[in-house]
Amino acid sequence: MTDTQYPITPPAELVREWLEATKPSDNPDSPLDLAILAAQWGADMELEACCEWLGAGKRENLSQVVALRMARRPKPPSLKERLSKAIVEGDERQALKLLEELDDSL
């Protein structure tokens, strides 16, 4: 193995934190969880680098940076939006589940 540290390599402290959060005894899917966390981190690093390169102090590129962020990290649908979709699609089971979730959040 080499000691080369590539820019996309997560810091050792972050890897330790991920490993602690995904202990095998707690969760049989922990290797998958760890891989997902690492992939998300790498994608976030790439997005930040792209936004930095695109923005690079150029005020006229600000709208492009915002558009890139929105396209790559869309906001998840709200509980209300998910409930509306379930009702429109006639998915009663999902609608009831979302109503329970809504009740729990109040």
Helices and strands as residue ranges (DSSP letters): H 12-21, H 30-55, G 59-61, H 62-72, H 79-88, H 92-105
